[in-house]
Amino acid sequence: PLRAAGREDDGSRFRGGTPDKVTGGGDRRIGGAEAAAAAAAAATPHKMAVRLANVLLMQRDLQQAVKFYTKGLGLTVASESPKYAELTCSAGSTIALKQAQGEALCSTGYSPMLSFNVADLQGTITRLISMGAHLDGPIRYPTFGKVAAMRAPDGHIISLFESDEGL
């Protein structure tokens, strides 16, 4: 089975090698050059000019959050102002932090999950707890490594994964 983001894929989505083809409604028949053009268009994947710029997390205390992600997880400050900061990791991903203007923007029930691969799960957990995070459930030991879920001081979910194969 395939493994992605710490989960095993049992292949149940595409049994038999390929997904079923879905046909659109209508009974319009085309032929000749029009059919060849339609077939060529369908065979050529359309590339969209889209790049994820960052993941934005609203913060109750921006300075505490910057310290948490830089000292706790080793991210680097790319830019910072009194109400906004951008942090990057060694792989080039960017997390943006913004000072919240109200408590409703920081509700923890609908937090995104930030997933990090780490070399030392226990050391990272200890360091993050010392900075105000807490475990959100037990550490799990699947066959391919170790996984822990934590809550950052502002309630955001942090997933930590230590692979048996290393970083």
DAFENPE-V707532 format. One record per backbone hydrogen bond with DSSP energy under -1.0 kcal/mol. NH is the residue of the N-H (numbers start at 1). CO is the residue of the C=O. Records with the same first field share a line. If there is no record, write none. Layout:
# DAFENPE-V707532
NH = CO / CO
This chain:
# DAFENPE-V707532
4 = 7
7 = 4
9 = 2
17 = 14
34 = 31
36 = 32
37 = 33
38 = 34
39 = 35
40 = 36
41 = 37
42 = 38
43 = 39
44 = 40
50 = 48
55 = 94
57 = 96
59 = 98
65 = 61
66 = 62
67 = 63
68 = 64
69 = 65
70 = 66
71 = 67
72 = 68
75 = 69
76 = 88
78 = 86
79 = 86
81 = 84
85 = 97
86 = 79
87 = 95
88 = 76
89 = 93
92 = 89
95 = 87
96 = 55
97 = 85
98 = 57
99 = 83
100 = 59
106 = 103
107 = 104
114 = 157
116 = 159
118 = 161
124 = 120
125 = 121
126 = 122
127 = 123
128 = 124
129 = 125
130 = 126
132 = 129
133 = 128
134 = 151
136 = 149
140 = 147
145 = 142
146 = 162
147 = 140
148 = 160
150 = 158
151 = 134
152 = 156
155 = 152
157 = 112
158 = 150
159 = 114
160 = 148
161 = 116
162 = 146
164 = 144
166 = 163
